[in-house]
Amino acid sequence: MLLALLLAASPALELRAADLELRWHARLPVELRHDGPAPVRLRLAAEAGPLQVVPAEGLELPARGARRVELDVFRGRAEWGSRQRLRLLALDERGLAVGLVELEARVAPDPAVLPRLRGALLATGLGLLAGALFLGPRQGRRA
């Protein structure tokens, strides 16, 4: 609530970012638009969570200007196949929030092949073991 009031007090900064889809890493394009009379120096950061975002430090926005930056987003501790909420904050030099954007990051399913083959490999191994136990004593009798 307090964050919303702080952001409502400074309408001179607009922050835009689209939803994101990632496996291990993705680049998130962020658009910043500043309509204030003086240039602004900003820091873009994400709230703590399972996704790891490399913050952008020392962004200079000219008076009544725009800038596009790309942030590196890493999967971090996010579960494979999950959807994560990501909140980006624009902070001024004093550390006060002057812009906020919320987006959704969709983490791709686990790309590993072997975990999906576990059941089939286990069934094959047990079948071979059962066959060896069943046929082993029969071959011993013939000799």
TALIN-V524874 format. One record per backbone hydrogen bond with DSSP energy under -0.5 kcal/mol. NH is the residue of the N-H (numbers start at 0). CO is the residue of the C=O. Records with the same first field share a line. If there is no record, write none. Layout:
# TALIN-V524874
NH=CO / CO
This chain:
# TALIN-V524874
4=0
5=1
6=2
7=3
8=4
9=6
12=9
13=32
15=30
17=28
19=103
21=105
22=24
25=72
27=25 / 70
28=26
29=68
30=15
31=66
32=13
33=64
34=11
39=60
41=39 / 58
42=90
43=55
44=42 / 88
46=86
51=73
52=50
53=71
54=52
55=43
56=54
58=41
60=39 / 58
61=59
63=35
64=33 / 61
66=31
68=29
70=27
72=25 / 70
73=51
74=23
76=49
77=49 / 74
80=107
81=78
83=104
85=102
87=85 / 100
88=44
89=98
90=42 / 88
91=95
94=91
97=89
98=89
100=87
102=85
104=83
105=19 / 103
106=81 / 104
107=21
115=112
116=112 / 113
117=113 / 114
120=116
121=117
122=118
123=119
124=120
125=121
126=122
127=123
128=124
129=125
130=126
131=127
132=128
133=129
134=130
135=131
136=132
137=133
138=134
139=135
140=136
141=137
142=138
